[in-house]
């Protein structure tokens, strides 16, 4: 169905595997087209409750944008590529269904940016993260200057982007880039275990958590609609009271049974 992605749907979790292992899963234009399409599938297919993004093979999650496609491009083409990449990664960040990165090796440049656009990240103990664009006379263009700063803080983000240095899994955990480090074998198992727990919660509440947290970190006024995150939280909290999910959650608690949420 996708020429550069493998997808499997199991227990309502769509696992999306970027599948160019011979090029360390570098993001060429076709991968970006396929990613946009698979995100439409995540958004629109009611069978999918959450998604995992990972890389094919044992070596790389994604080793960056495909450098071979950058040669000889103009300024205008550079702007177009960055805009398109940012739009696709915003689509991940703004998905109302959880999308988690399972980082199974190198997550460099656009690969680190892809992982950072996900709602949170796990990695295997052989993972390496970095923004080495500076080595090419380039900077991150798919949101990396912003999301890395949000995730690890200004000083560490500056150092990583200015030096192009890579950090290992333990350092990524310590700096807040990932939530868990596992063995390569356990990576998808642990990611699916967390998503299974999350998927049993109210889809409506999950969507509102994602929206409110995003307002806290996305300063673009077009996105926040002039509202502060606190305003957004008040409005979203109120919306929950009008939902069947909240009635079900509260009733189930009082009746000492597990809730059955329907996302309404
Ligand atoms: N774009 C295009 N091709 C890439 C790539 C990228 N970002 N990253 C790796 N590849 C290709 C290599 O060119 C090589 O292809 P070849 O076999 O046809 O020569 C193949 O993937 C394997 O990579 P190789 O460099 O041989 O593996 P390695 O183990 O020696 O090194 C890396 C691994 C990740 C350190 C190295 O590939 C690298 O530095 N990649 C670029 C990272 C980068 O700068 N990313 C930001 C891009 S903006």
Boltz pocket constraint, residues with backbone or C-beta under 6 A from the ligand:
constraints:
  - pocket:
      binder: B
      contacts: [[A, 21], [A, 22], [A, 23], [A, 24], [A, 26], [A, 63], [A, 64], [A, 65], [A, 66], [A, 67], [A, 68], [A, 106], [A, 108], [A, 109], [A, 110], [A, 132], [A, 133], [A, 136], [A, 138]]
      max_distance: 6.0
